[in-house]
Amino acid sequence: MQAERERKELSGIRKLAKDRAKKASLHNKKLRDCRVHFGDIKNERNLESTLFITEGDSASVALRNHVMSIHKLFSA
């Protein structure tokens, strides 16, 4: 009886540890999310979505600044 209870407790602890490890591995602070998602059919601008893949922090920042300057140009 006690062995079964201990086994269930250990199983629960393993599951919790596995779930936490999975959540931690999915988070990457360098990833940025866009404002408009391609699959969001409720948003009329969903076909205007673009994906940019950059290598390195400086390339990412330069691209973000460039995209923001273009956005400001067309918003004015």
N, CA, C and O atoms as CSV, one atom per row, in Angstrom:
chain,resi,resn,atom,element,x,y,z
A,1,MET,N,N,0.819,-1.187,0.000
A,1,MET,CA,C,0.000,0.000,0.000
A,1,MET,C,C,0.874,1.265,0.000
A,1,MET,O,O,0.648,2.188,-0.783
A,2,GLN,N,N,1.860,1.289,0.881
A,2,GLN,CA,C,2.744,2.453,0.971
A,2,GLN,C,C,3.620,2.549,-0.271
A,2,GLN,O,O,3.888,3.647,-0.760
A,3,ALA,N,N,4.069,1.401,-0.784
A,3,ALA,CA,C,4.909,1.404,-1.990
A,3,ALA,C,C,4.139,1.967,-3.177
A,3,ALA,O,O,4.695,2.705,-3.991
A,4,GLU,N,N,2.859,1.618,-3.276
A,4,GLU,CA,C,2.033,2.130,-4.364
A,4,GLU,C,C,1.861,3.639,-4.263
A,4,GLU,O,O,1.919,4.345,-5.270
A,5,ARG,N,N,1.652,4.125,-3.064
A,5,ARG,CA,C,1.497,5.567,-2.849
A,5,ARG,C,C,2.785,6.306,-3.199
A,5,ARG,O,O,2.750,7.362,-3.831
A,6,GLU,N,N,3.921,5.746,-2.786
A,6,GLU,CA,C,5.206,6.371,-3.103
A,6,GLU,C,C,5.460,6.377,-4.610
A,6,GLU,O,O,5.975,7.348,-5.164
A,7,ARG,N,N,5.087,5.269,-5.263
A,7,ARG,CA,C,5.260,5.182,-6.708
A,7,ARG,C,C,4.410,6.243,-7.414
A,7,ARG,O,O,4.875,6.864,-8.370
A,8,LYS,N,N,3.177,6.457,-6.961
A,8,LYS,CA,C,2.303,7.482,-7.541
A,8,LYS,C,C,2.854,8.885,-7.308
A,8,LYS,O,O,2.798,9.736,-8.195
A,9,GLU,N,N,3.390,9.122,-6.105
A,9,GLU,CA,C,3.983,10.424,-5.804
A,9,GLU,C,C,5.180,10.699,-6.712
A,9,GLU,O,O,5.317,11.793,-7.258
A,10,LEU,N,N,6.048,9.690,-6.869
A,10,LEU,CA,C,7.218,9.851,-7.738
A,10,LEU,C,C,6.789,10.079,-9.190
A,10,LEU,O,O,7.389,10.886,-9.900
A,11,SER,N,N,5.764,9.374,-9.617
A,11,SER,CA,C,5.260,9.548,-10.982
A,11,SER,C,C,4.753,10.977,-11.186
A,11,SER,O,O,5.002,11.590,-12.224
A,12,GLY,N,N,4.040,11.499,-10.185
A,12,GLY,CA,C,3.544,12.871,-10.266
A,12,GLY,C,C,4.671,13.889,-10.313
A,12,GLY,O,O,4.600,14.874,-11.049
A,13,ILE,N,N,5.711,13.647,-9.522
A,13,ILE,CA,C,6.870,14.545,-9.503
A,13,ILE,C,C,7.587,14.504,-10.845
A,13,ILE,O,O,7.985,15.545,-11.368
A,14,ARG,N,N,7.756,13.305,-11.411
A,14,ARG,CA,C,8.410,13.177,-12.724
A,14,ARG,C,C,7.609,13.905,-13.801
A,14,ARG,O,O,8.182,14.593,-14.646
A,15,LYS,N,N,6.290,13.754,-13.771
A,15,LYS,CA,C,5.438,14.411,-14.764
A,15,LYS,C,C,5.540,15.928,-14.646
A,15,LYS,O,O,5.636,16.630,-15.653
A,16,LEU,N,N,5.518,16.431,-13.413
A,16,LEU,CA,C,5.640,17.871,-13.190
A,16,LEU,C,C,6.985,18.387,-13.690
A,16,LEU,O,O,7.051,19.436,-14.331
A,17,ALA,N,N,8.052,17.656,-13.399
A,17,ALA,CA,C,9.390,18.056,-13.853
A,17,ALA,C,C,9.470,18.038,-15.381
A,17,ALA,O,O,10.068,18.928,-15.985
A,18,LYS,N,N,8.873,17.035,-15.994
A,18,LYS,CA,C,8.884,16.931,-17.457
A,18,LYS,C,C,8.116,18.093,-18.082
A,18,LYS,O,O,8.576,18.683,-19.060
A,19,ASP,N,N,6.946,18.427,-17.524
A,19,ASP,CA,C,6.149,19.547,-18.043
A,19,ASP,C,C,6.888,20.868,-17.902
A,19,ASP,O,O,6.868,21.695,-18.814
A,20,ARG,N,N,7.541,21.070,-16.761
A,20,ARG,CA,C,8.289,22.322,-16.553
A,20,ARG,C,C,9.475,22.421,-17.498
A,20,ARG,O,O,9.776,23.500,-18.009
A,21,ALA,N,N,10.151,21.297,-17.731
A,21,ALA,CA,C,11.291,21.301,-18.653
A,21,ALA,C,C,10.827,21.604,-20.072
A,21,ALA,O,O,11.504,22.312,-20.816
A,22,LYS,N,N,9.676,21.067,-20.440
A,22,LYS,CA,C,9.145,21.318,-21.779
A,22,LYS,C,C,8.798,22.791,-21.957
A,22,LYS,O,O,9.109,23.376,-22.994
A,23,LYS,N,N,8.160,23.394,-20.966
A,23,LYS,CA,C,7.818,24.817,-21.044
A,23,LYS,C,C,9.072,25.674,-21.120
A,23,LYS,O,O,9.117,26.647,-21.873
A,24,ALA,N,N,10.081,25.321,-20.353
A,24,ALA,CA,C,11.326,26.105,-20.346
A,24,ALA,C,C,12.037,26.003,-21.683
A,24,ALA,O,O,12.638,26.979,-22.132
A,25,SER,N,N,11.983,24.845,-22.330
A,25,SER,CA,C,12.684,24.678,-23.598
A,25,SER,C,C,11.982,25.404,-24.738
A,25,SER,O,O,12.614,25.713,-25.748
A,26,LEU,N,N,10.690,25.681,-24.598
A,26,LEU,CA,C,9.953,26.371,-25.652
A,26,LEU,C,C,10.175,27.874,-25.629
A,26,LEU,O,O,9.985,28.538,-26.647
A,27,HIS,N,N,10.570,28.417,-24.498
A,27,HIS,CA,C,10.727,29.861,-24.388
A,27,HIS,C,C,12.106,30.290,-24.882
A,27,HIS,O,O,13.130,29.773,-24.433
A,28,ASN,N,N,12.115,31.224,-25.796
A,28,ASN,CA,C,13.361,31.801,-26.288
A,28,ASN,C,C,13.160,33.311,-26.296
A,28,ASN,O,O,12.378,33.832,-27.091
A,29,LYS,N,N,13.856,34.002,-25.423
A,29,LYS,CA,C,13.631,35.440,-25.267
A,29,LYS,C,C,14.010,36.253,-26.499
A,29,LYS,O,O,13.627,37.418,-26.614
A,30,LYS,N,N,14.761,35.651,-27.423
A,30,LYS,CA,C,15.166,36.396,-28.612
A,30,LYS,C,C,14.134,36.328,-29.732
A,30,LYS,O,O,14.246,37.054,-30.720
A,31,LEU,N,N,13.134,35.469,-29.592
A,31,LEU,CA,C,12.105,35.398,-30.610
A,31,LEU,C,C,11.134,36.559,-30.442
A,31,LEU,O,O,10.797,36.937,-29.320
A,32,ARG,N,N,10.696,37.112,-31.538
A,32,ARG,CA,C,9.739,38.219,-31.525
A,32,ARG,C,C,8.455,37.752,-32.180
A,32,ARG,O,O,8.484,36.967,-33.128
A,33,ASP,N,N,7.356,38.221,-31.689
A,33,ASP,CA,C,6.072,37.874,-32.280
A,33,ASP,C,C,5.587,39.037,-33.137
A,33,ASP,O,O,5.862,40.199,-32.837
A,34,CYS,N,N,4.875,38.719,-34.188
A,34,CYS,CA,C,4.363,39.777,-35.059
A,34,CYS,C,C,2.986,40.228,-34.597
A,34,CYS,O,O,2.333,39.559,-33.796
A,35,ARG,N,N,2.563,41.355,-35.106
A,35,ARG,CA,C,1.253,41.901,-34.728
A,35,ARG,C,C,0.129,41.238,-35.496
A,35,ARG,O,O,-0.982,41.100,-34.985
A,36,VAL,N,N,0.414,40.826,-36.725
A,36,VAL,CA,C,-0.593,40.207,-37.580
A,36,VAL,C,C,-0.121,38.797,-37.921
A,36,VAL,O,O,0.982,38.618,-38.438
A,37,HIS,N,N,-0.949,37.800,-37.635
A,37,HIS,CA,C,-0.600,36.413,-37.914
A,37,HIS,C,C,-1.259,35.943,-39.199
A,37,HIS,O,O,-2.421,36.259,-39.454
A,38,PHE,N,N,-0.528,35.194,-40.006
A,38,PHE,CA,C,-1.013,34.712,-41.291
A,38,PHE,C,C,-2.275,33.862,-41.128
A,38,PHE,O,O,-3.198,33.964,-41.936
A,39,GLY,N,N,-2.318,33.035,-40.099
A,39,GLY,CA,C,-3.452,32.144,-39.897
A,39,GLY,C,C,-4.658,32.782,-39.225
A,39,GLY,O,O,-5.678,32.122,-39.026
A,40,ASP,N,N,-4.552,34.051,-38.877
A,40,ASP,CA,C,-5.649,34.740,-38.201
A,40,ASP,C,C,-6.646,35.244,-39.243
A,40,ASP,O,O,-6.507,36.352,-39.762
A,41,ILE,N,N,-7.647,34.427,-39.543
A,41,ILE,CA,C,-8.598,34.780,-40.604
A,41,ILE,C,C,-9.535,35.905,-40.197
A,41,ILE,O,O,-10.187,36.500,-41.055
A,42,LYS,N,N,-9.616,36.208,-38.913
A,42,LYS,CA,C,-10.465,37.305,-38.457
A,42,LYS,C,C,-9.843,38.669,-38.761
A,42,LYS,O,O,-10.547,39.675,-38.856
A,43,ASN,N,N,-8.523,38.691,-38.912
A,43,ASN,CA,C,-7.820,39.943,-39.203
A,43,ASN,C,C,-7.740,40.117,-40.717
A,43,ASN,O,O,-7.229,39.242,-41.416
A,44,GLU,N,N,-8.234,41.224,-41.217
A,44,GLU,CA,C,-8.257,41.448,-42.666
A,44,GLU,C,C,-6.862,41.639,-43.255
A,44,GLU,O,O,-6.696,41.568,-44.473
A,45,ARG,N,N,-5.860,41.880,-42.415
A,45,ARG,CA,C,-4.488,42.078,-42.901
A,45,ARG,C,C,-3.649,40.807,-42.800
A,45,ARG,O,O,-2.426,40.878,-42.919
A,46,ASN,N,N,-4.273,39.639,-42.582
A,46,ASN,CA,C,-3.506,38.416,-42.354
A,46,ASN,C,C,-2.630,38.025,-43.550
A,46,ASN,O,O,-1.592,37.393,-43.355
A,47,LEU,N,N,-3.011,38.376,-44.757
A,47,LEU,CA,C,-2.191,38.038,-45.919
A,47,LEU,C,C,-0.980,38.953,-46.063
A,47,LEU,O,O,-0.112,38.694,-46.897
A,48,GLU,N,N,-0.906,40.009,-45.274
A,48,GLU,CA,C,0.232,40.932,-45.307
A,48,GLU,C,C,1.347,40.504,-44.359
A,48,GLU,O,O,2.362,41.191,-44.241
A,49,SER,N,N,1.164,39.389,-43.693
A,49,SER,CA,C,2.151,38.907,-42.717
A,49,SER,C,C,3.413,38.438,-43.429
A,49,SER,O,O,3.343,37.839,-44.502
A,50,THR,N,N,4.567,38.714,-42.827
A,50,THR,CA,C,5.852,38.334,-43.394
A,50,THR,C,C,6.728,37.751,-42.304
A,50,THR,O,O,6.699,38.214,-41.164
A,51,LEU,N,N,7.502,36.743,-42.646
A,51,LEU,CA,C,8.419,36.118,-41.700
A,51,LEU,C,C,9.849,36.433,-42.116
A,51,LEU,O,O,10.242,36.177,-43.254
A,52,PHE,N,N,10.627,36.993,-41.188
A,52,PHE,CA,C,12.037,37.281,-41.430
A,52,PHE,C,C,12.868,36.416,-40.495
A,52,PHE,O,O,12.620,36.380,-39.289
A,53,ILE,N,N,13.842,35.727,-41.044
A,53,ILE,CA,C,14.762,34.935,-40.227
A,53,ILE,C,C,16.126,35.605,-40.320
A,53,ILE,O,O,16.685,35.755,-41.406
A,54,THR,N,N,16.650,36.003,-39.173
A,54,THR,CA,C,17.946,36.690,-39.157
A,54,THR,C,C,18.914,35.907,-38.297
A,54,THR,O,O,18.509,35.116,-37.446
A,55,GLU,N,N,20.172,36.130,-38.521
A,55,GLU,CA,C,21.207,35.480,-37.736
A,55,GLU,C,C,21.960,36.556,-36.965
A,55,GLU,O,O,22.587,37.435,-37.557
A,56,GLY,N,N,21.892,36.480,-35.660
A,56,GLY,CA,C,22.606,37.432,-34.822
A,56,GLY,C,C,21.721,38.564,-34.345
A,56,GLY,O,O,20.735,38.919,-34.991
A,57,ASP,N,N,22.089,39.128,-33.195
A,57,ASP,CA,C,21.303,40.197,-32.584
A,57,ASP,C,C,21.307,41.466,-33.420
A,57,ASP,O,O,20.271,42.113,-33.569
A,58,SER,N,N,22.457,41.828,-33.966
A,58,SER,CA,C,22.541,43.093,-34.697
A,58,SER,C,C,21.695,43.048,-35.962
A,58,SER,O,O,21.084,44.053,-36.323
A,59,ALA,N,N,21.645,41.917,-36.638
A,59,ALA,CA,C,20.825,41.799,-37.843
A,59,ALA,C,C,19.350,41.910,-37.489
A,59,ALA,O,O,18.578,42.528,-38.222
A,60,SER,N,N,18.962,41.322,-36.385
A,60,SER,CA,C,17.566,41.375,-35.950
A,60,SER,C,C,17.147,42.805,-35.629
A,60,SER,O,O,16.069,43.245,-36.027
A,61,VAL,N,N,17.997,43.525,-34.912
A,61,VAL,CA,C,17.695,44.912,-34.537
A,61,VAL,C,C,17.656,45.798,-35.780
A,61,VAL,O,O,16.776,46.650,-35.906
A,62,ALA,N,N,18.599,45.604,-36.697
A,62,ALA,CA,C,18.636,46.406,-37.922
A,62,ALA,C,C,17.382,46.169,-38.755
A,62,ALA,O,O,16.801,47.115,-39.288
A,63,LEU,N,N,16.969,44.929,-38.869
A,63,LEU,CA,C,15.767,44.625,-39.640
A,63,LEU,C,C,14.535,45.214,-38.974
A,63,LEU,O,O,13.673,45.778,-39.648
A,64,ARG,N,N,14.446,45.088,-37.663
A,64,ARG,CA,C,13.287,45.641,-36.952
A,64,ARG,C,C,13.208,47.148,-37.151
A,64,ARG,O,O,12.125,47.682,-37.387
A,65,ASN,N,N,14.337,47.838,-37.060
A,65,ASN,CA,C,14.355,49.291,-37.266
A,65,ASN,C,C,13.949,49.652,-38.692
A,65,ASN,O,O,13.227,50.624,-38.910
A,66,HIS,N,N,14.413,48.873,-39.652
A,66,HIS,CA,C,14.075,49.120,-41.049
A,66,HIS,C,C,12.571,48.934,-41.280
A,66,HIS,O,O,11.932,49.768,-41.922
A,67,VAL,N,N,12.017,47.853,-40.764
A,67,VAL,CA,C,10.594,47.590,-40.928
A,67,VAL,C,C,9.769,48.674,-40.253
A,67,VAL,O,O,8.752,49.106,-40.797
A,68,MET,N,N,10.192,49.119,-39.080
A,68,MET,CA,C,9.460,50.181,-38.376
A,68,MET,C,C,9.510,51.485,-39.164
A,68,MET,O,O,8.517,52.211,-39.203
A,69,SER,N,N,10.643,51.799,-39.792
A,69,SER,CA,C,10.738,53.039,-40.581
A,69,SER,C,C,9.832,52.972,-41.801
A,69,SER,O,O,9.232,53.979,-42.175
A,70,ILE,N,N,9.721,51.799,-42.430
A,70,ILE,CA,C,8.820,51.637,-43.571
A,70,ILE,C,C,7.370,51.781,-43.108
A,70,ILE,O,O,6.553,52.410,-43.781
A,71,HIS,N,N,7.064,51.195,-41.957
A,71,HIS,CA,C,5.705,51.268,-41.414
A,71,HIS,C,C,5.329,52.720,-41.129
A,71,HIS,O,O,4.205,53.134,-41.413
A,72,LYS,N,N,6.242,53.481,-40.579
A,72,LYS,CA,C,5.975,54.899,-40.299
A,72,LYS,C,C,5.769,55.677,-41.582
A,72,LYS,O,O,4.936,56.583,-41.632
A,73,LEU,N,N,6.519,55.334,-42.622
A,73,LEU,CA,C,6.388,56.010,-43.904
A,73,LEU,C,C,5.003,55.817,-44.499
A,73,LEU,O,O,4.400,56.764,-45.003
A,74,PHE,N,N,4.497,54.582,-44.441
A,74,PHE,CA,C,3.189,54.309,-45.026
A,74,PHE,C,C,2.045,54.713,-44.104
A,74,PHE,O,O,0.917,54.876,-44.568
A,75,SER,N,N,2.305,54.875,-42.834
A,75,SER,CA,C,1.260,55.278,-41.893
A,75,SER,C,C,1.012,56.787,-41.930
A,75,SER,O,O,-0.062,57.256,-41.554
A,76,ALA,N,N,2.010,57.537,-42.384
A,76,ALA,CA,C,1.922,59.006,-42.367
A,76,ALA,C,C,0.968,59.548,-43.390
A,76,ALA,O,O,0.795,60.762,-43.490
